[in-house]
């Protein structure tokens, strides 16, 4: 236990708490700025199992704040989940790290979350967060909401049966507006949100749920602002996600987004209704002279058209760079991928 001696010396954790951490399984959804920061802290803390799920790949603009990635990862355009696993395994080989290169949806989230002790939100869109919310509530798993943009950060721990859920809060508190695409993001805001998130995870893993913050926390690291909002009164007994007759609407209805504009990117993601195994060798041949700069690795194939760069993943999902127009992106997808 020498490796974790300084953590064990912290009396609220101690040896018993460290054993609980070692037996814990944390699911992180998103391997961007918040995801990598949370993942590294939890791996260094000695969590037993970490599942990290992300749909994207490493780009140069990520390196400013996404701490697990290197320039080589950006050059190779490695999927974030795969690159994160490689780095995390070098940090602590004792931790079981599972990397999943997929887009989290209502259809697959239970595959990742069914035996998780805590879920960490490190996503960039509310469609996915609401799926996380319903899946966590249905399974009785606590989850930690987190978001940051510019120099502003926001985080809140959702405990099934005790606290209002994200669906409750969205009715009363505006949680969307500015994005990293419009105002940017600085890494101190990321690190502060991730630190609060990981702190709550460690409390939950060690059996200190009574110490979990009950308020919604927000701050602006640049303007030196900090606030805690009491939100318990917002818990709605009629909420379809956490109320007395919960129906988990974001799981029971077909509301998965097939096309979405990615945060901070002039990019549209398109996910086919049915996953299909792509043969990159055959796809490269099919593209022929219709595309340029065709490159591939075991995870994805990338090619350039006159105005757009298209990245295709093994399951048929694609990122259309150079547009935010969903209709245009659909035409491009159909033109090159059928």
Secondary structure by P-SEA (a helix, b strand, c coil): ccccccccccccccaaaaaaaaabbbbbccccaaaaaaaaaaaaacccbbbbbbccccccccccccccccaaaaaacccaaaaaaaaaaaaccccbbbbbcccccccccccccccccbbbbccccaaaaaaaaaaaaaabbbbbbbbbcccbbbbbbbbccccccaaaaaacccccccccccccccaaaaaaaaaaaaaaaaaaaacccccccccbbbbbccccccccccccccccccccccccccccccccccccccccccccccbbbbbccbbbbbcaaaaaaaaccccccccccccccccccccbbbbbcccccccccccccaaaaaaaaaaccc
